[in-house]
Every structure is written in structure tokens, then in C-alpha cells.
Amino acid sequence: MRISLRSFLLGRPIPNGEEEEQKIGPLSGIPVLGLDALASAAYGPEAALTLLLVLGAASLHYIGPLMVAIVALLLVVQFSYRQTIAAYPDGGGSYSVARENLGTKPSLLAASALMFDYLLNVAVAISAGVGALVSAVPALFPFMLLLCLALLALLTVVNLRGIRTTGALFMSPTYLFVGCLGITFAVGLVKTLAAHGHPQAVVAPPPLPASTATASLWLLAHAFANGCTAMTGVEAVSNGVPLFREPRTRNAQRTLAAIIGILVTLLLGEAWLCHTYGIGATPPGRPGYQSVLSQLVAAVAGRGVFYYVSIGAIVTVLCLSANTSFAGFPRICRLLALDGYLPAGFAHSGRRLVYSTGIIVLSLLSAALLIAFGGVTDRLIPLFAVGALSAFTLSQAGMVQHWRRMGGDKGRRYRWVNGVGAAATAVTLCVVAVAKFTEGAWLTFIFIPLTYTLLRGTRAHQARVASVISVDKPMEAGTLEPPVVVVPIKHLDQMVEKGLRFAMSISSEVHAVQVRAHPEECENLEARWPAQVEQPLRTAGQPVPKLVVLQSSYRSLVDPLLGYVRGLAAAHPNRFVAVLVPEFIERRWYHYILHSHTATLLKMMLLFRGGPQVVVINAPWYLRERRRRPVGIATSPRTARSRASGRRRGSTRSPAGLA
């Protein structure tokens, strides 16, 4: 059985009746929607420790309180999103909450921030994962961008295959990552208790440098802003509620609780072990650099098999953590499309019941970002938390309004909790924006407003189009005359004969137009036309198409024909002018490289410049279409023998007059 390349890559189309079978539970939901959040444990604490390097060994006294503050913020956000999932089971997260409770402008700001965050996540996660791989295998450095694009292509194909495929493929590396770090922290805890709080490292970490600064409030705020990159990805579950099987609300809440629980454990465990084993960050990009997690695993378990398995799991999860965006970005685009802020194609599910347009657009934008930065996107990391924190703030502010509208004791209690959460995330957003402004966060204040303007512009355009094409009166039932049909031709061949036959079936006034742009390549139709077209049609009592030959002074095929069509439209103001374009259709896409595409150009120019009376009709002729005796156009035996001889000799003339 033959299988097309598309079916091989993407799998068979899934019917609507199997939609429920494609949905996931909490076990698959964690790798599908939680990879970004879980992977942040690999760089969130390290980002904070890197900024505290100037404190030397004293930095270890501050990493614990900083992680506790971030964990407290995470728990508040998690509580808020549990309520969001219950109140808005159709997904959308902060966009849906803000739209329902705060109005159009805040909801579009939330959507713009989310889309920006998802796009950055793909570029940063892929480049970080490939960067970790290249640091382990330096010989791959020249191929860094190529590896980034290859990984992006892999993620795109996997997500286009459907949500169940994604969950099945990513489940093993996700749980291996969690298991390796869990074992590391458990063994570290046992060793710490056995050594009365002073365990001996199996592999000693690099010594921390001497302190060159004091722990100022600004330095700690800056480190806190760096550590807040550990909060990205929490939004994805509330966006993806429709992905879960019933009861989807409960399954989504369980998935969110599991993701936050695992992330909190990893962040606190990492901070505690860093303090216990005296592990700090090493200067990134310099000789001797080691990630914090690499130092932790080596200190607890040494550099044996377990170490390399753990590092492999960390690198894999970093590479795959971009997948969270492939689950969240198409969902937010779908909701925006349903509300008219994006083209309708974003709201339609593809052959595997996923929103293919959103996935492909995300992949293309991410590829452009990776190419622009050469696969090294470290400068984008400062922007990473801004979009997420903006969405968190708007979501919780919206939930305050939601509970105020609901009223009751429950509404008053939850309103205070969400109010505190909104204030906390707003303050955190301000700290991150100020601390990271000069490091690139200023770009956020350009891209988010640009996205907002694009969404508003799309909605305005669609509203304008709807008002123009809407009709509120009965259909006009005046006299309808047949159209004037124009058939562009270059040679008199089977493809053109098919077009002429169809043209004569819809109108008695047919103009066969030949443009002589290159006389040496044009057949002299005036010599063949009387015997091959006019005579058999008159004998059969059929109207004869009018042959028109146009001379092109500037070797252009399209402009003279376009002028002729517009002249016909002006001469017949009450009739349509139908341009029937014969077009050669190949069986394989790569065959089109061998032919010109004048027909495509002609159709495009007619659509843009033809005018309201002009209608364009395709007349396809397929490569394996069997020759039939045409109705109304006879071919003499001599001509038939000549054509057969030409086919046997292998004529070099293109069979596609306008293809």
C-alpha cells in the first residue's frame, strides 16, 4: 500500500468521532503542558546565583530566601489558575479572564503578552538545549544554528501529529528528568542528615570567588528578577483545558497541581543543596563553566553512569521544553480567531485534530528569531519573564472582578486572595522590568504594543469587510445575460481545446486571445484556425469563437491581455467577462519546476486589476487525462498523425500553453 510523505510524517487523518480518544489525562498532561515550567528549575536558580557571584560564598545565604519568595509567588499564581480553570473550562487563561471581566483592551494586552512569551520560550528553550549539547560536544559548535532549526522542525512535526503522540514521546524524558533530580535531592538529604548538616562532596564544586560587593537591595531585587524565569510556563495548563479528557476541569487542576508541586520541590531542593554543599554559579561563557545542576549531581553522586544519565535528561528536557508553547500558542490564537482578532484559519483544526495554522506560524516565527540571533538567544532571556508576569497580573486582576460579580462569602474570600496575588505579580513585574530594562526588556514595550495593534487592526479589517459584503435586501432578479468569455491561448493543443469547449458551453460569445510577445515562439494560429476550428463548428451549427491576435511591443504577455479584458468589460457594462485560463496540472509537485507559471501570474493580475466585472475560471488539464474526441472541434486525420508523430519524437515545446 502506497503511503504519501504527508501521511508518513503526520499520520493518518483523524475523524471528528475520535476527538475524545485523542485527549489526555494528567500523566500525559505534565510532559505536554509542563515541560517549560519544569525545565525552568534548570536555569531559574542558576540565573539568580549568577547575579550573586559578586557576593562570593555569601551568595549561598540569599539563594534560599529568594527561592522561598519565588515559590510563594508560584503558589499564589497556582491557586489563582485553579479558579481560572474551574471558571473558564474552554481554556484561554488570562485572555479569557481579562476579556470577560476587564474588557477588550486588557484582554488583548494579555493575549499579546502570552503570544510574545510563547514565541520567546521556543527560541530560548531550543537554543539553551542545543547550547548545553554543544558545550558537552564542542565539535558541534559550527552546526549550532542547524541543530536549532532541526530540533524546531522535529518539534513541529511531532505536534502536528497530534496531542497524544506528543504526550507519548515526551513522557519518558520528562519523568526521567524528574526522577534523576528527585533521586539526587533524596540522596543529598540522607547524606546531609548522616553528616549532621556537613556532607562531603563526592566531586568538590569549584571554589566560590571572594566577595567584591555587598548585598544591596538593588542586587537582591535584580537576582529575584533573574530567578523569576522559573515562573514561565504556568499559564499553559489554563490555556489547554480543552486538551483533557472528561472530567477535564478536574484533570487540568490535577495536572497544574502536579506541575507546581514538582517545580516547588525542585526549586527548594536545589536551593537547599546549593547551600549545604557550597555550590554557586560559575561565570557563564568562560573556561571551566559548569551548570549548577551539573555541580549538584557530581557533588552528591559523583561522575559515574548516574551523572551522565542525569545530564542527558537535563539537556533533553531543556531541548524539549519549547513544546509547551506548541500546546499553548495555537490555543490562544484559536480564541483570538473566534473573536475576529486573527484570520479564521487559526480556529480550524487540521488533519490530526490540532490547530495546525498556529503551530506552523509559531514554528516560522521561531525559526526567524533563531536565524536572526544565529541560534544564540541569551539576550532574549531578560524578556522571558515579562510576558508571563504580565499575563499573571491581568489574569488575577480579572479574577478579582469575577469574584466581585459572583458575591457571597466564597467570592469575598477568593477576591482577597486574587487581589493579593495580582498585587504581588504586579510588583514583581515592575521589579523585573526595571531590573532588566537595559538588558533587553525594553524590547517588550515595543513588541507587545505592536502585537496589540496587529490584533486590533485585524478585527477592524474583518469588521470593515463584513459591513461591505453584507446584504439586507432580496437578491436582484433582473435579466441575466451569458458572460463574454475570454480564453488566453498560446498553441492550439488538447489543453486549449478543452478550455474552448467549456467556454462554448457557457456562452455563445467566446474570444480566443493570443498574445505574440515572442513571435519566434508563437504558433501561427491564423493559418490553422479556419480549417481546424471554424469549419467543423459551422458544419455542426455551433457558434465560432473569435480569434484575436494581440501584438506585444514590450514582450509582455499579461499586460496586453489585461487591457483587452478591461476593454471588453467597458464595452459590456451589464455583463460579466469570464477569463477561462487553461492550466497544465502535473501529478508531482517537483514537475512544476520544469514549466513556466504564466497562468498563475495572469490569474493573480486579473484578480487584483481586472475589475468587478471580471471572473476568473480555472480550466485544468491533467497530465494523464485521456484524449477524447472534442465536442464541436474536430481534428483532421493529418493533424492527428502530426501530433502523434510529435509525441513519438519528443517535442521540446511545452504542452502547457500558459502553465
Secondary structure, DSSP 8 states (H G I E B T S, - for coil): ----HHHHHH-S---GGGTGGG-B-HHHHHHHHHHHHHHGGGTHHHHHHHHGGGGGGGGHHHHHHHHHHHHHHHHHHHHHHHHHHHH-TT--HHHHHHHHHT-HHHHHHHHHHHHHHHHHHHHHHHHHHHHHHHHHSGGGGGGHHHHHHHHHHHHHHHHHT-HHHHHHHHHHHHHHHHHHHHHHHHHHHHHHHHTTT----SS---------S---HHHHHHHHHHHGGGGTTTTHHHHTGGGB-SSHHHHHHHHHHHHHHHHHHHHHHHHHHHHHHT-----TTSTT---HHHHHHHHHH-SSHHHHHHHHHHHHHHHHTTHHHHHHHHHHHHHHHHTTSS-GGGGS--TTSS-HHHHHHHHHHHHHHHHHTTT--GGGGGGHHHHHHHHHHHHHHHHHHHHHHH-HHHHHHHHHHHHHHHHHHHHHHHHHHHHHGGGTGGGHHHHHHHHHHHHHHHHHHHHHHHHHH---S----------EEEEEESS-SHHHHHHHHHHHHH-S-EEEEEEESSGGGS--HHHHHIIIIIHHHHHTT----EEEEEE-TTS-SHHHHHHHHHHHHHH-TTS-EEEEEEEEE-SSGGGGGGS--HHHHHHHHHHHHS-TTEEEEEEEEETT------SS----HHHHHHHHHHHHHT--S-S-S--
